[in-house]
Amino acid sequence: MPRTTAHRAALTAALVTPLLLPLWAAGPARAHGAPTDPVSRVVACSPEGGGRAGSAACRAAVAANGAPFTAWDNLRVANVDGRDRQVVPDGKLCSGGLPGYKGLDLARADWPATRMTPGETLTMRYVSTIPHTGTFRMYLTKPGYDPAGPLSWSDLPDKPFAEVTDPALTDGAYRVEATLPSDRTGRHVLYTVWQNSSTPDTYYSCSDVVFPEKKEGVLPERTDGVLPEKKREEKEPRGVENTPLASNSAPTSEPASGPASESASESASGPSTPMLAGGAAAVLLLTGGAALAARLRRR
């Protein structure tokens, strides 16, 4: 290589390398991520959301946003330092107050949702591209939450129902385990705050979840094998003992037929009219036979 060319290459490297180093170093300092199970709104409505991205709620969110949620893993706010309620405005919790994600704040009751069971152990899968330390805080909207209104801090309890620090990043995701509250029914929002400790960033996400509706007037099943009193009355006639089935017997959905069934019915409800008539006839027959025998002896 000629001397002049070598000098130019060295000069270029000397000028460009200091500029590239900060950019390269900045990469690991940015931890990107979002919940995929239960799926967050930003993931469901992103190009990675599959069929959920075509839902009415996601189409409306993209339209309101003015752009697709391509950067689904970058919903973060810097320098919050735990002041979430002071920094993120009411009605903008799902976007973190960022204009580039404003479509996620639409007040709707048809967001793609994940079915949950009250009191069960939830294992959240939070996808992340770079391992970082930090604390996950998980909130669930209060009982009676109305999804038709904008999500506000007053819809969430003051304290999270779960808080997990520095879970391991395995196969590209954090897995955060927590026990769900046991008093929720219907549609709710699982609100997750991930405050990094190795970066100044805090991530926010809304995952829509649905719990079974409470059935009015239905008594809970007893686990000790004893029926509640009201159910016992409905299931069994009064005065009949609760005889357990034999271990090799199988209950049937239809009542049995035949003599055994008739006998059981008679013993449960008392003697029937035909039985009374038959008994009377037998008495008359015996009486007549005795009279006939007496006449024969007189002869």
C-alpha positions, 0 to 999 in steps of 0.5 A, spaced: 500 500 500 502 506 498 504 511 503 499 516 502 494 511 502 496 508 508 496 515 511 489 516 509 486 510 512 489 511 518 486 518 518 480 516 517 480 510 522 482 515 527 476 520 525 471 515 525 472 510 530 471 515 536 464 517 533 462 510 532 464 508 539 459 512 543 454 509 538 456 502 539 456 503 547 449 506 547 446 499 544 447 495 551 445 501 555 438 501 552 434 495 554 428 494 550 422 489 552 414 488 553 410 483 555 408 477 550 404 473 555 399 476 557 400 479 551 400 487 552 397 492 547 403 494 544 405 487 542 398 485 540 397 491 535 404 491 532 406 487 526 408 481 530 401 481 533 399 476 528 391 475 527 390 480 533 393 486 529 387 486 525 382 486 531 377 492 531 381 495 537 388 495 534 386 498 527 383 504 531 389 504 535 394 504 529 389 509 526 389 514 532 396 513 532 398 515 525 403 510 524 404 502 526 407 500 532 413 497 529 417 499 535 413 495 540 419 494 545 421 501 546 415 504 550 420 507 555 421 514 559 427 516 562 429 519 568 422 517 572 426 514 578 419 511 581 415 517 580 410 514 575 404 517 578 407 524 577 410 523 570 405 519 567 399 523 566 392 520 567 389 517 561 395 516 558 398 510 562 398 505 556 402 510 552 407 512 558 405 519 556 409 518 549 405 521 543 408 515 539 404 510 542 398 515 544 393 510 540 394 505 546 390 509 550 383 509 547 378 507 552 375 500 549 372 494 552 374 490 546 382 490 546 385 483 545 385 480 552 388 473 555 383 469 560 385 469 567 383 465 573 382 469 580 388 467 585 392 463 580 399 463 579 401 468 573 407 467 570 408 473 565 413 472 559 416 479 558 421 479 552 427 483 552 433 483 547 438 485 552 439 483 559 439 488 565 437 489 572 431 492 574 424 491 578 418 489 575 411 492 579 405 489 577 398 492 578 391 490 577 385 495 576 381 495 582 374 491 582 369 495 579 373 497 573 370 500 567 374 499 561 369 504 557 373 510 561 380 512 560 385 508 564 387 513 570 392 512 576 385 512 581 383 505 577 389 502 580 391 500 587 396 504 591 401 498 591 402 493 586 400 486 588 407 483 586 414 486 585 420 482 582 427 484 582 432 482 577 429 475 574 433 471 570 433 473 562 432 466 559 431 464 552 430 472 550 425 473 556 424 474 563 419 470 567 415 473 572 411 469 577 406 472 581 399 470 585 393 474 582 388 477 586 382 473 588 377 478 588 376 480 580 371 478 575 370 481 568 375 485 564 381 488 567 388 491 565 394 488 568 399 494 568 406 493 568 412 497 570 419 495 569 424 500 572 431 499 570 437 499 575 442 499 570 439 504 565 435 511 567 429 508 563 422 505 565 418 501 561 410 501 561 405 496 558 398 495 559 395 487 558 388 486 557 385 480 561 378 477 563 376 473 569 370 469 569 364 473 571 360 471 578 354 467 577 348 470 582 345 466 586 349 460 585 352 457 592 359 455 592 361 447 592 363 444 598 370 441 597 369 436 603 363 432 599 358 435 603 352 439 599 350 446 601 343 445 604 340 449 599 343 444 594 341 438 598 334 440 598 334 441 591 338 434 589 334 430 594 327 429 596 326 430 604 327 424 608 331 420 604 338 419 607 344 421 603 347 414 601 354 414 598 355 410 591 359 404 591 366 405 589 365 401 583 358 404 581 357 410 576 352 415 577 347 416 571 344 422 567 337 418 567 333 415 573 333 407 573 327 403 571 324 397 573 322 394 580 328 396 583 326 403 581 319 402 583 321 399 590 325 405 591 320 410 589 315 407 594 319 407 600 321 414 599 314 417 598 310 412 602 305 406 600 301 407 593 293 407 592 294 400 588 297 397 594 292 399 599 286 397 595 290 390 594 291 390 602 283 391 603 282 385 598 286 380 601 283 382 608 276 381 605 278 374 602 281 371 608 275 373 612 270 370 607 275 363 607 274 363 615 267 364 615 266 358 609 270 354 614 266 355 620 260 353 616 263 346 614 264 344 621 257 346 623 255 340 618 
